[in-house]
Every structure is written in C-alpha cells, then in structure tokens.
Amino acid sequence: MRAALAVASLGVLAAAAHSQEEEKVKPEPMAAPAAEKRPHELTAHGDVRVDDYYWLRERDNPEVTAYLEAENDYTESVMAHTEPLQERLFEEIKGRIKQTDSTAPSRRGEYLYYTRYEDGKEYPIHCRRRGSMEAEEEVLLDVNDLAEGHEYYDVSSWAVNPSQDVLAFAADTTGRRICTIHFKDLSTGQVREESISSATHNLAWAEDDRTLFYVRQHPETLRWYRLYRHELGTDAAEDVLVYEEEDETFDAYVFKTRSRAWIVLGLWQTVSNEYRFVPADQPRAEFRLLAPRQRDHEYTIDHGDGWFFLVTNDGARNFRLMRTPEDATAREHWEEVIPHREDVLLEDVDVFDRHLVTAERKDGLRRLRVRRLDSGAGHEIDFGEPAYLAYTYGNWEFDTSTLRYRYQSLTTPDSDYDYDMDTKERVLVKREEVLGGGFDPANYRTERLWATARDGARVPISIVYRKGLERDGRRPLLLYGYGSYGYTIDASFASNRLSLLDRGFVYAIAHVRGGQALGRAWYDDGKLLRKKNTFTDFIDCAGHLVEQGYTSPERLYAQGGSAGGLLVGAVMNMRPDLFHGIVAQVPWIDVVTTMLDDSIPLTTGEYDEWGNPNDKEYYDYMLSYSPYDNLAAGAYPHLLVLTSVEDAAVQYWEPAKWVARQRTLRTGDSRLLLKTEMVAGHGGPSGRYRQYREAALVYAFLLDLAGAAAR
C-alpha cells in the first residue's frame, strides 16, 4: 500500500518540480570572499589556470562554512516537496531490514564471535559466547554506549589478544580515519585508562598476549608510514618505533598470519610490494625481509605448513601462486604451485593447515577454488547464477576443513555458508532476511550483457529488474560505475535497491576498464594514459542499454562515488545529452590540482594510478579529462552531489568547487544540488539510520525526476 501511494504521487511531484524550483533562492555564484579578492593562480609547465574557488579549501574560514550551509539549505528547499516520499522511502528501507538481528558467528578457539543490532539503535553491539550459541552472551563492545555525546563515532576495527582476555579497539570520532586505540579487560569488563592516540585502525596482537603492533599515519598527508610496538600497561609515549617508511609513494600496514606464526609488515605501492616478518611469539626480534621491493613486482603473502605462499605477478601478468620456505625466502627458492593463465586472474589465497582456497576471476566473475595441500587435487565451488559476488571471510581458525564464505547476487540476499572442503557439503548458516512487501527473488530477473566499446572491446554489464519488463525504452534505468585501482564492482544484493526496482527502475553495473573484471589487462587499459577508456566504456554501455530498449536518454541516470564520481563527472562533460540525471557521491573531481598538491592524502602514492602531473605528458592528459577543468557553458543533466567535511580520501572542497563553478556556467533549468555532511567522513554519516536517510534522499531525487516513467 505504501509503495502504491508513492508511485501514485510521482507524477504530481514531477509536474510541480519545475514551478517550485523557480521559487527557491539559489546560492549566489561564488567568487573569492571579501578577505581575499584575488583569484588563485595555478601554474605548471608554463600553463597558468585561474581558480576562483580555490579558497573553499579553507576549512576553518566561516565564509566557507556559510557557503556549505547555504547549499545545504538550498538542497533542502528544492527537495522539500519530496519529503513525504523521502519519509516513505526511509520507512521502506528500514522496514525491509530486520532491526534486531545478528551476524553469523565465527569461531576463534573456544569462543564464537558475532555482532548484533537492536531496533532503534544506530550502532552495532559486538559479542561472543563460549563453546556454543546456547552459552551465556558476553558483550564485548556496545558501540551505542561508546557513541554517546558524539555526532560521529565508528569502531573501525577491534581484535582480541591470543588468550582472548584483552580487547583492543580503534575508535574514530570525526570520520577522518584518525583513531584512538583503547583497551578493555574482558575479565572485568572495564576499559583501561591507557590508550594510543593519533593512530590508524590497523593493529595486530603478538602471541605473548601483551604486545600490540599498530600503524600511525603522517600528520599532514595521512599516509600510513610508521609501525609501532606497544606493551600493555605502559605509556604510549614510550612505544617503540619499529619501522618508518620514507618513500612517500608507499604505505605501511601490519597483520598476523592465520597460522599465528608470524607478524607481517606489509609495504604497499600501486605497482610494488615488500614484506618483512617477525615470529609472532618473539615480537622484539628484528623483522626479516622476505624479498626486496622491485618496481612492477606486486605480490601478497599468506603462510602455512612451514611455507610462505605468494600470489605474484613475477613473470605472470594475471598472477600465479608460488611458495618458498619460511627460512629461505630469496627468489631462487620460490616454487610454482599454480601457473599463470591468460584467461584467469588469480586474486587471492587463503591458507589452511590442509587446504588452499584461491579467489580467481574468469569472464568477469569471481570463483573460489579449493586445493588440497598434500595431493594438489582441487575443485571449484559452484554458485549457479549469471552474476554474483562471493568471497571468503571470518576464517580465523587455521586447523580446520570448514571454509566460511559469503555469497550474494543482484537477486539473492547476503548468505553465509560453511563449506566442508573435503566432502563439498555446504550449510547455509545465515541469510539476510528481507522483511515487508513479500520479497521473492523469483519476481526479479538478472542478466549478463556485453556492450561493444568503440575500440572493439567487449564490456560486461550486470543488470536486474522486476519481471515484466518490456524493452520499449520507457523504463528509467540507473547505471552504476567505478573503474579505478583495479577494483571490480561485483553484482551484489542491496535490499534498499528494491525501492527503485519495485517502482519500475532497471539497475545496471557497467564493469568498465580500470577495474579487473576481465583480468589485469582490463585494469591496465583503464589507468594512466589510457584512463579515458573508463569513461568511454561507461558511455558505450549506456548507449548499448538505450539501443537494446532498456531505457532512453530522457530516462537514463548515472551514479558513482569517489573515483566513480570522477567517472560520472567526466561522462557528464563528454556526453551531457545522454543522461537525464546524475548522482555523484564524494566525487574526486579536481584531478590536476589535487595531484599537484603532495600535501593532500593519497596524492603521492597514486602517481602510478593516474600519473605524475609534474611530467607534462601526464599533466596534459589529466587536464583533458578532469571534470572540474572541463566544465563549459551549456546545459547539463540534473545533478545531486554528496560530500563530507571530514572526508580524508576526497577533500570536501573538490565537490564544493565543482558545484560553485557550475552555478556560473549552467544554462537551462536542470537541478544542481550539493548536500554536505558537516560531521562525517568518506563513507558518509555514522549510524545505520542516518545512512538510510541518505539513501532515501538519493532515491527521492531519482524517482522525482523519473516521474510517471517510474511506475
């Protein structure tokens, strides 16, 4: 009934939208504030660019705050007529999710660990039980209690020591990913007075029960670069600096192998890795080097049965699996376990005492393969759908034949399985319940399409819609994309998406170059001086969907976040006629200015992803696609932009500048809306109900524009 009322109201809302738009007071096109009339000049390679909005990066300037708040007020006023719809959407989204629920328990020793949620509470409650789920519950962390008095609160990570009587947890109270590490005695339930400030969420316990390794970030760039060792009961000011990474293009992180034998220091750069390790029961020993870093050599490691296992691209573009004795790690000792394959990308390996589990990607889909260590015999786990997401998680135990994996698809909710690696039996441990509205996967259809890009490449598209679709071009369609860092957006389930599908929307994911859907070459063809392939692939996928009758340009919408925001921003400039509306979430928009500023987080470490603009060839290429720099006078699609003041990954001023400049250039009456979270980070506001509100705003924006086309 609620859905029917919402659909019935859409035509009225759309008809009223343009007349109401004229009554709103738009924020004035911004120039330099009174205190600084001079525009900022950006100079590189003899090229001088004037940026009238550079001053918006002055985070503490009250005029900047006033501008962001004025844009928030304007967005609220423009969207005011959709508030009843937003409220219905919020209740729908909330109503589909079991508010009092828990995750599937994962075993670690004699304890079962899980996280649960309670109706009406924003934050998770982390718990455990000894022996079985029938035992008495022990609450480890009630984040709702910890978050009291904070506008933003996120327990970014937590870990128990080997004896499982002390818990370390990292709390972020701003959204800027700068944490304080606290310690809780699980025997008494008391949080200790000792703490570690200004740290990342990355931490690992040694096997001596009292030593914690953790990483700190650079105070300006936020690059993870220092590894420290802390002993329980001591002042953090006395913590030992174990390692400092001086190369500004590398980040440092720490972890303990599942075998619990080694503490590993990982050093990561876009095209290179290095690992150092120390016995987990000898945390004060010197870290040993596994193999020295070498440009264009990327690898990851795991450990078991006296061997380090390496997923490496050494002589293997799509990676291969090698192993080396833990006491002889130089390359001359490496042995091949799984060879390179031209049609399969080897992504990851999980090592157990008797099995290897590899994550592999073929034809765009991730597959999980199980292999016995003694015989080498293996098999693939069958999932049986045309598009899906599957991955291992929560496997803390080393000596086990049971694999925990998570599976979902565009029509199958999040499902946790325990899989016997010997007998191939699987047990569904938990499946996300979708409440309200009588959800039935049989009412929806998933397809795997292939679009032909302008250079002949075949680009996969995952698509879902409610059955009954007539391919007459009359349906609204939301096309999502990312396409950077080799990260592949898989076909996952989202119960909130049903609010679009049930109103007639088609949802599609364009698996464009820059990700690794079709192997490492797919990534290489969408980075550096081939970055524009990412944008043209997305445009060609959109064109294919129009040609095949799934939608039409006046009903086509695009969505992307972070580097996906760069994607939709570039596409908006290249083909503004192809889309009716765009949602850009924490978008990276001002490419050249950001990459020229090595004080901004993520910049120096990403030269191998985007190029170094201090090199004129890369400067010119970046400048040719940077969304902010390529704005021009003319008509653009409707645009909703979401950002956060404390975002450390994409600084808030990029989307703010982008919107400010568009206010002076746009023609026509399309909507231009900026919503800034004043206390939040890259992932948006903390707390699940606040996130439901944001989703409701995005969907109301889309449904309002779609009007009667969404039925």
N, C-alpha and C positions, 0 to 999 in steps of 0.2 A: 504493500500500500504506500509506504514512504517513497519507494522508487517510482511508482506510478505518478504520485503527486509531483515529484521532482521533474520527471520527464514532461509532464503537462505544463509546468511553469517555464520551461526553457524558451519556448517561442516568445512568450511575453517578455521575458528578461532580455532576450536578444533585441527585440523591437524597441525596448526602452533604452537600450545601452547608449546609442549614439546621441539621443536627445539629452540624456543625463550627463554624458561626457562633456558637453558644452558648458554645463553649469559648474563644473569643477574648476578650482583655481589651480592651474599648473604651477609648479615651482618655476621661478624665473630661470631662464638660461644663465648658467653660472659663468662668471669670469673670476679674475683674481679678487680676493677680498680687499677691503679698504686698506688694510695694513700692508698689502703688497700688490700694487697695481701692475708691476712688471711681469709679463708672461715669462715662463721658464724656457730657456733655450737648451735643447739637447743637441749636442754636437758629436758626430762620429764620422770619420773618413771624409771630412770636409763637408758633410751634409748637415745643415742646420734645420732642425724642426722646432717649431714653437708649440709649446703645450700650455694652453690657457688654464688647464685644470690640474696641473702638477701639484698645486698647493693642497689638494684634497688629501694628500698623504700625511698631513699634519694632524696626527691622531688626537692631540690634546688641544687643538685650536677650537674654541667654542663655535666659530663660524662653520667649521666642518660638521660638528655635531648638529648645529641648527639646520644645515643643508640636508643631512641624512634624515633628520626627524621630519623636515618638510616633505621630503619624498615619501616617507612612511605615511604621513597624513594624507598626501595626495592619493597614494595607492589605496588606502583605507576608504577614502571618499569615492573613488572610481568604482571600487568593488562593493560599496555599501549595499547596492541593490541585490547583490548575490549573497548577502549574509544569511538569509533563510536557507538558501541552497547549501552554503558552507556548513551550516549547523546540521542539516540533514546528512551531508556527506560525512561530517565528523562522527555523527552517531552511527552511520552505516559502517564506517571503517572500524570504529571502536566495537560495534556490535558483532562484527564477524570474528573478533579475536577473543579467545577465552581469557577473561581478565584475571581470573585466579587460576594459575597454571604453573607448570614446572617443566624444565628441560629433562631429557632422558639422562639418567645417572651414568656417570663414567667412573670406573673403578681405578683406584690407586691404592695398592696394598690392601689393607683390611677395610678401607673406607670407600663409600660411594658418594661422589660429589655431584651436586646438581644446583641449579638456580631456579628459583620460583618467583612468581609475581602475585600480587594481591590486588583485587578490584579496588579502584580508586587511588592506588599508589603509583607514583611516577617511576620509581626506581626498583631494580632487582634486589632480591634477597638471596645471598649465596649460602648454601647449607651443605651438610654432609650427614651420613648415617654410618654407623659401624656395622659391618657384616652384611646387612641386608636392608631393604627399604622398609621392613617391618620394625626395625630398631628405632629408638628414640632419635628425633631430629636434633641436630646441633646447628644453631645459626652462627655462621662464620662472620658474615657482614650483612647488616641490614642497611643498604645504601640510602634508604629513605630517612633513617635517623641521622646518618652522616651528612646528608644534604641539607638538613635544616639550617636556615639562615643564609643559604647560598642561592643566588639566581641561576648558577650553573654548577653542576657537580657531576663528575664522571670518574668512577673507579676504572682506570684504563687497563689495569692488569692486577692480578694477585697470584701468589704462589705460597705453598706451604713448604717448610723445611723437610728433610728426609724423615725425621721422626714424627712429623705431622703434628707438632705441638706449638709451633710458632708460624703465624701467617704474616707475610709482607704484602702490603698493597699500595699501589700508586694512585694518588688522587689528583685530578686536575680540576681546579675551581674557576678557571677563566675560559677554557676552550682553546687556549694557545699551546696546548700539549706540553706545558711545563708543570711537572708533578712534584708533589711531596710524598715520599715513601714513609709509611707508618708501619708499626709492628704490633701485632696482637698476640698475647699469650692465650692459646686456646684452652689451656688447662684452667685458667682463672676467668677467661672472658674479658680481660682488661687490655685496653690499648696502652702500650708503653709510652712513656714520655719521650723516649728517643725517637728521632725522625731524621730524614735526609731531605733537604730542600733542593729546589732547582735541579731536578733530575728528569730523565725520560721515564717512560713506563717500563723500560726494558730491564729485567732483573733475572738472576739465576742463583739458586742456592748451591753451595758446595755440599759434599757428603759429610762434612764434620758437624753439621747441624747448627753452626753458629756464624758461618761466613756467607755473606751475600755479595755477589758481584752485581754492579749496576753501571749504567752509562749516563753521562751528562752531555748536554748539548752546548754548543758555542753560545755565549750570551747575546750575540747580535744576529748571526745567521741561523741559529738554532740547529746547526749541523751536529749530528751525533758524533763526538770525536774523542771523548775520554772515558776509559774504563777504570772504575774504582773498586776497591775491596773494603767492605765494612764488616766489623766484628760486633756481634750482639753485645750490648752493654757498654759500648764505647761511644765517645763523642764523634759525631760525623765529621767534625773539623779535623779529626786525626786519621780519617780514611786514607788508605794508600792509593796513590795514582799508579795503576798498573801499566797503563798504555795510553799514549796520546797519538792520534793520527794527525800528522801535519799536512798531508796532502789535502787541499781544500776540495778536491773532487771526490774524496772517499768519505763514507760514513762507517761508523763502528757499531757493532751490536754484540750481544752475548747470549749464549744458550747452553743448556746441558743436554747431552745426547740421551735418547730414550734408554739406552743401556746403562745410564747413570755412571758411566766410566769416565767421562771427560767433560770439562768445562771448555767451551769453544768460543774464541773471539773471532767474529766474522768482520771482515773489512770489505765493503761493497762499493763499487762504482758501476756506472751504466755498462761498461764493456770489460770489466775486470773484477776478480775476486781474490781474496787472500784469507787464509785461516791459520790461526795459532791455537794451541790447545795445551791444557794442563790437566793432570789427573784430578778428578773431582774430589778425591779423598786427600789430596795434597795441595790445597788452594794457595799456599805460599810458595810453591815451586815456580820456577821460571817457565813462562809459556814457550812452547816449541813451535817452530814454523813448519806447517805441512808442506807447502810449496810456495815459492816466492811469486808475487804478483807479476803478471805479464799482460801487457795491453792486448785486448781482444781475446783473452782467455777467461771465460766465465765458467764457474762451477759451483755446485753446492755439495755439502757432505752430510753423511749420517754414519753411524758406527754400529758394529755388531760382530760377535764371534772372532774378535782379535783383528778385525779389518776396518779400515775406513772405506766407505763406498762413496764414489764421486759421480755425480751427474755433470758431465763436462762436454764442452764444445771443442776440445782439443782434437783437431782433425775430423770434426763432426758438426756440420752446421746445425743439424737438428738434435744434437747432443747424443751421447752414448753413456753407458754405465761402466765405470771402471772400479777396481778395488786395489788397495795397497795395504801391506801390513802396518799395523799401528806403530811399530818400532822401526819402519823403513819406508818413509813416505815420499822420497825423491821420485821423480818421474820414471826413472829407469826401473822402478819396482812396480809400476802400475800394470794391472792385468785387466783385460777386457772381459766384461760379464755379459753385456748386451750391446751388440754392434750398432753403428749408425744406420738409419733407414731414411731414404729420401722422402717417403710418404708418411712418416710418423715423427712427431715431435715428442721427445722424452722430456717431461716437465718436472717430475719429482720422484723421490723414492722414500719409502718408509721401511726401515729395517727392524725386523723382529728376530727372536732367537733362532727360529727355524724357517722364516719366510722373508721374502722381499715383496713389497707391493709398489708397483710403479704406476704413476699417473702419466698417461700418454694421450696425445691428441692426433686424431686422424679424421680427415674430411670435416674438420671444424668441431668435432665432438670429442669430449674427454672420455677416456676409457680407463678402467682400473684393471691391472693385470697382477695376478698372484703367481709367485715363483718360489718353489722350494729351494732352500739353500743347499741341501745335500745332493739332490739329483738334477736340479735345474729344470725339472718339469713345471709347466705353468699353464694357466688358463685365464680367460677373460671373464669378468663379471658381466652378465647380460642385463641390460636395462630396458630394452624393448620399446623405446619411443623415438620419434624422429628428431627431437630437440630436447635437451635436458641439461641439468647440472649435477655432477656427482663428485664428491671429494671425501677423503678420509679426515677424521677429526676425533679428538678426545681419546686417542690411543696412548695412554700413559704407561701401560704395562708393556714390558719387553718380552717376558717369558709367557707367551700366550699364543694360541692358534685362532683367537677371535679378533676379527677386524671390525671396528666401528666405522661405518661410512654414512654420509648424508646424501640423500637423493631428492631432487625435485625437478619439476618441469613447468612449462607455462600453464599446465592444467592440473598437475599433481602437487599438492601441498608438501611442505618440508617434511621429510620422512627419514627417521633414523633407523638403521639396520645393524644388527650384529650378524656377522658373516663368518662361518666356520671355514677357514682357509684350506682345511683338509677335505671335509665332507661336502663342501659347497652349499651347505644348508644356510638359509638366511632367516632371521627372525625380525619382524617389524617391532622395534622397541617402542617407538612413538611416532605418531603422525600428527602434524598440526591440525587442530580442529577448526573448521570454518563454520562459524555459527550464523544464524539468521539468514533468511532468504532461501533456505533449502538448496544450498550449493551442491551441485552434482557435476563432476568433471565431464560426464557424458554430454552435458549441454554446450560444451566448448570444443573447438577444433584447433589443433596445432598443425602448422605446415612448415616445411623447409623449402624455401625458394632460392633461386640463383639468378642474380642480375648480372648482365654483361656490362662491365665498365668500358669506358671509351677507349682504353688501350687493349681491350680484349680479355682482361682478367675477369674471372667469374667470382662474384662476391656473394657469400651466403647471407640469407635473411631468415630469421626465425619470426614466425607470425602466429597470432592467436586471435580468435574472435568467437562470439557466440554463434552457434549454429543457426542457419537460416540466411546467411549472407548471400545477397545477390550482387555479383560483380558488375554493378552498373555505374560505379563511380560516385554514388550518392552517400557513402558512409564516411564519417570522419575517421581519420587514422592518425595515431601518434607514433612517430618514428624516433627511436632512441639510438644514440651512438656514442662512442668514446674514441677508440682508435689511437692510443698512445702507450708508451712504455712496455709494449708487448703484452699488455693486459687484455684478456679476452672477456667480453661480456657474454656470459652463458645464458641460456634460456631458463631462468629461474621463476619461481612462483611468488606472487605478491597478492595477498587477499584484498588489499586496498584497490588494486587494479580492477577488481570486479565492478567497482562503481562506474568505471568507464565502459567496460565490456557490456554490462547489462543495460547501458543506455545507448548501445549501438556503435561504440567506438571499436575500431580494429587497433591492435597494438603490435608493433613490429620492432625488431632489433636488427640494425644493419651491422654486420660483422666486418667492418671496413679494415683496410690496411692500416698498419700502426699497432694493431693487436696481433696475436699469434694464432688466430683461428685456423689458418692453413699452414702453419709451420713458421720457422724462423725467417724465411724469405718474405713472408707476409708482413712481418714486423719491419724488416729492413727496408721494404718498399714503401713504408709509411713514416719515415723519420728523416731527419737531417734535410738534404737537398731533394728528397722525394716526399716531403711532408704533404704536399698538395694532393697526393693520391688519396689521402684520408678524406679530404673534403670532396673531391670529385667522385669518389666511391659512394659517399653518402648521397650526393646529388643524383648519381646514376641509379642508386637503389630507390630513391624517391620517385624518379622518373619511371622506373620499372613498375612500381606499385600503381602508379597512375595509368600506365599503358595497359596493365592487366585488369583494370577496372576495380581495384580495391578501394580507390578513393579518387579525388580530383584536387587540383591545386587550391581551390577555394575551401577545401575541407581537410587539407593536409597540415599537420602540426609536427614540430620537431622539439626534441628535448635532449639536453646534455648538461653534465656537471663537471666542474674543474677543467681538466683538459678536454672533456666533452663539451664544455662551454666554449672553449676555443673553436672546436669543430662547428657548433651551430652558429657562432658568431661569424666565422669565416664564410660559412654557407649562406648566411643572411646577406652578406655583401655580394657574393658571387651570383646568387640566384634569388633575389628578394621576391620575384614573381612566383616562385614555386611553392611557397608556404603561406598559409593564412595566419599562423601564429607560432611563436617560439617561446619555450621556457628555458632559461639559462640559469643554472644553479651554481653558485660560487664560481663563476666563469673566469678562466685565465684569458684575458682579452688584450692586454698591452704588452705584447710579446717582446718587442725590441727594447723598450725602456727597462723592463724587468730584467732581461738577460744581460743588459749593460751594467746593471747595478749588483755588484757581487756582495753587497751587504744584506740583500734580501734572502730569506731562507730558500733553499733548493736551487739557487741560481748556478753556482759554480759546479755543483755535482751533476748538472744536467746539460752541460755543453755537448756531450756525446749523444744526447737525445734530440736536441734542437739545433745545435751548432753554436759556435762562439761568435757573437756579433763583432768582436774585435777583429775578426777576419772579414774583410769587405765582402767576399763572396757570400758568406752566411748572413751578414748584415743585410745585404740587398735582397736576399731570398726571403728572410723573415719579414722584412719591411713590405714585401709584395703580398703577404697574406695576413699580417697582423690585423685583427678585426678593428681595433681602435684607430689604427693609422689609415685604414682604407674606407672609413666612413665617407660618404659623399652626400650632397643634397639630393633628395628624392624620397620616394615612397618606400616604406619598409613594412614587413609583417608586424602584427601585434606582438608585443614583447613583454614578458614578465621576467624580471631579474631578481634573484635572491642571493644575499650575501650576509656575512657576519663580521662584525668589527674585530673580533679577536682571532680571525682566521689566520693561521700561521702558514698555510700552504699557498693560498691565493689571497693576497692582501686586499682588504675591502675596497681600497681606493681604485682598483682596476675597474670593477663593475660600476662604481660611483662615477668615475671619469667618463666611462663609456656612455652611460645614460645622460650625463650632463652635456656631453658633446652632441649626442643625438638630438637633444632638445633644440639645438640651433640649426640642425640640418634636415630633420624630417619634414616631409610635406604630407598632406592628406590628414586623415583623422584616425589613423591607427593608434591603439593604446601603447603607451610606453610607461611601464610601472617598475619601480625599484622598491624592494622590501629588504630592509637591513635589520638583522638581529643585533641589538646593541650589546648583548652579553651571550656570545656563542662562538663556536669555532667552525672548522671546515665541514664538520658533519651536521651543522645546524644546532638547534637548541637541544639541551639535555632533557631527559624525561620523555617517556613514550607518548603521553597525551599531547605534549607540545608538538611532537613530530606528527601526530595525527592531524593537528590543526594546520600544519604547513601543507601536508598532503591535500587536505580539504581545500585550501586556498588555490593550489595549483590546479586541481580538478575543476573547481568552480570557474577559474579563468578559462580553461579549455571548453568546458560544457557551455558556458555563457557565449563564447564566440561561435561554437558549433550550432547553437540554437536548435531549430527544428530538424537539422541534419542528424542530431543525436536523438534517437527515438527508442 
